[in-house]
């Protein structure tokens, strides 16, 4: 299209582009066809496609989305390539799923593996760095489980699909508060643990009558806060 052909008042071109009105009927047909292709593909790939996705499933979904975008509104593109792409994506997904079910090493290589983020109320900073997980993201997940301090968390796993699994101690333990300090009203409702201080970096708790001056034995941080009880 030449620059002189573009007019700001050309509403027909803005609404329809360079296609006739009859193409709108074709768009409806294209959308319905693609919709059923997607539903069928996700049905064949299994129930996991309706839950939180793994990396492989996310790649499959993105590939399908990229394949259908242009043919949906471009009259020069046919629908047969979409079918071929769907068959390829479903085939690869099926092969990977079948191989993963029989080979745990292959599954870990392709889909990744879980990591321990919290162990006995203490953050595993190395695993957090490896998984690029921030404290605030982790603390938000724990707060959603109604956990107010790290001492309650016996184990926190980050699964291969990015979800979290949390196990808590049966009996309350002192730990680092994960309630935001700016929420002073709620923060002050927590009971301070007597003679217990938590490292503000990793959450390790030491018993002392006064705030420690030595660095944390786990992470070398010198920032300490009085631990709180559940």
C-alpha positions in Angstrom: 0.0 0.0 0.0 1.3 3.4 -1.0 1.6 6.2 1.6 -0.9 8.4 -0.3 -3.5 5.5 0.0 -3.6 5.8 3.8 -6.3 8.3 4.9 -7.2 8.8 8.5 -10.9 9.1 7.5 -11.0 5.8 5.5 -13.1 3.9 8.1 -13.8 1.0 5.7 -10.1 0.3 5.4 -9.5 0.7 9.2 -12.3 -1.7 10.0 -11.8 -4.3 7.2 -8.4 -3.7 5.8 -8.0 -4.9 2.2 -10.7 -7.6 2.3 -14.4 -7.5 1.3 -17.3 -7.8 3.8 -17.8 -11.4 2.9 -14.4 -12.3 4.5 -16.1 -11.7 7.9 -18.1 -14.9 7.3 -14.8 -16.7 6.5 -13.3 -15.4 9.7 -16.1 -17.0 11.7 -15.4 -20.3 10.0 -11.7 -20.0 10.6 -12.1 -19.2 14.2 -14.5 -22.1 14.8 -12.1 -24.5 13.0 -9.1 -23.3 14.9 -11.0 -23.4 18.2 -11.9 -27.1 17.7 -8.4 -27.9 16.7 -7.1 -26.4 19.9 -9.7 -28.2 22.1 -8.9 -31.5 20.4 -5.2 -30.9 20.7 -5.4 -30.1 24.4 -7.7 -33.1 24.9 -5.2 -35.5 23.3 -2.3 -34.0 25.2 -4.0 -34.8 28.5 -5.5 -33.3 31.6 -2.2 -31.6 32.5 -3.0 -28.9 29.8 -5.8 -27.7 32.0 -3.6 -27.4 35.1 -0.4 -25.6 35.8 1.9 -26.4 32.9 5.4 -27.8 32.7 8.0 -26.2 30.4 7.3 -28.8 27.7 3.6 -28.2 27.9 4.1 -24.4 27.9 6.3 -24.7 24.8 3.6 -26.8 23.1 0.9 -24.3 23.9 2.9 -21.4 22.7 3.8 -23.2 19.5 0.1 -23.8 18.9 -0.8 -20.2 19.6 1.9 -18.9 17.3 0.7 -21.2 14.5 -2.9 -20.1 14.6 -2.5 -16.4 15.0 -1.9 -15.4 11.4 -4.2 -17.9 9.6 -7.1 -16.7 11.7 -7.3 -13.3 10.0 -5.2 -13.6 6.9 -7.2 -14.7 3.8 -3.9 -15.7 2.0 -3.2 -18.4 4.6 -4.8 -21.8 4.5 -5.9 -23.9 7.4 -4.2 -27.2 6.5 -0.8 -26.0 7.9 -2.5 -25.6 11.3 -3.5 -29.3 11.2 0.0 -30.3 10.4 1.5 -28.2 13.2 -1.0 -29.6 15.7 -0.1 -33.2 14.7 3.6 -32.4 15.1 3.2 -30.7 18.5 0.9 -33.5 19.8 3.4 -36.2 18.5 6.4 -34.5 20.2 4.4 -34.1 23.4 3.3 -37.7 23.4 6.8 -39.0 22.8 8.3 -36.9 25.6 5.6 -37.9 28.0 6.0 -41.6 27.2 9.8 -41.4 27.5 9.6 -39.4 30.8 7.3 -42.1 32.3 9.9 -44.8 31.7 13.1 -42.8 32.3 13.5 -40.5 35.3 16.8 -39.1 34.1 15.2 -38.1 30.8 12.4 -36.5 32.7 14.7 -34.5 34.9 16.7 -33.3 31.8 13.7 -32.2 29.8 11.2 -31.1 32.5 13.7 -30.2 35.3 13.4 -31.5 38.9 12.1 -30.3 42.2 14.3 -28.4 44.7 14.2 -27.9 48.5 13.7 -24.2 49.2 13.1 -24.3 53.0 14.5 -27.0 55.3 13.6 -27.0 59.0 12.7 -23.4 59.0 15.8 -22.2 57.1 16.1 -20.9 53.6 18.3 -22.8 51.1 19.8 -19.7 49.5 21.8 -21.7 47.0 18.7 -23.4 45.6 16.8 -20.1 45.6 19.6 -18.5 43.5 19.6 -21.5 41.2 15.9 -21.3 40.6 15.9 -17.5 40.6 13.4 -17.4 43.4 13.1 -14.2 45.5 12.3 -14.1 49.2 9.2 -12.0 48.6 7.9 -14.6 46.1 8.5 -17.4 48.6 7.1 -15.4 51.5 4.0 -14.6 49.6 3.4 -18.3 48.9 3.9 -19.1 52.6 1.5 -16.3 53.7 -1.1 -17.8 51.3 -0.8 -21.0 53.4 -1.4 -18.9 56.6 2.2 -19.3 57.7 3.5 -16.2 59.6 7.1 -17.3 60.3 9.7 -19.5 58.7 9.9 -21.6 61.9 6.6 -23.3 61.0 7.9 -24.6 57.6 9.5 -28.0 57.9 9.9 -28.4 54.1 9.1 -26.2 51.1 9.6 -27.7 47.7 9.5 -25.9 44.4 8.2 -28.4 41.9 9.4 -28.8 38.3 6.4 -26.9 37.1 7.0 -24.0 39.4 4.4 -24.7 42.0 5.1 -25.0 45.7 4.6 -27.9 48.1 4.6 -26.9 51.8 4.9 -29.1 54.9 4.6 -27.6 58.4 5.8 -28.8 61.8 3.1 -30.3 64.0 4.4 -28.2 66.9 5.1 -24.5 66.8 8.7 -23.4 66.5 10.3 -19.9 66.7 11.4 -18.4 63.4 11.9 -15.4 61.2 8.7 -13.4 60.8 7.5 -13.1 57.2 4.8 -10.6 57.9 5.6 -7.2 56.2 7.0 -4.8 58.8 4.9 -2.0 57.3 1.8 -3.9 58.5 2.7 -2.9 62.0 -0.7 -3.8 63.5 -0.6 -7.4 62.3 3.2 -7.7 62.8 2.9 -6.8 66.5 0.2 -9.4 67.1 3.0 -12.0 66.8 4.6 -13.2 70.0 8.3 -12.7 70.4 10.3 -15.8 71.2 12.3 -15.5 74.4 16.1 -15.6 73.9 15.8 -16.5 70.2 17.1 -14.5 67.3 16.6 -15.2 63.6 19.0 -14.4 60.7 17.2 -11.9 58.4 18.9 -13.5 55.4 18.4 -17.2 55.8 16.1 -17.5 58.8 18.5 -19.6 60.9 17.6 -19.3 64.6 20.1 -19.1 67.4 19.5 -19.0 71.1 21.0 -16.0 72.8 20.0 -13.5 75.5 21.2 -10.6 73.4 21.2 -9.8 69.7 24.2 -11.7 68.2 27.1 -9.7 66.9 28.8 -12.5 65.1 27.8 -13.3 61.5 25.3 -16.1 60.7 27.1 -19.5 60.6 25.0 -20.5 57.5 25.1 -17.4 55.3 27.5 -14.9 57.0 24.9 -12.2 57.4 25.1 -9.9 60.4 21.5 -8.8 60.2 19.5 -10.4 63.1 15.9 -10.0 64.3 14.2 -11.4 67.3 12.4 -14.6 66.4 8.6 -14.9 66.7 6.4 -17.7 67.7 3.5 -19.1 65.7 
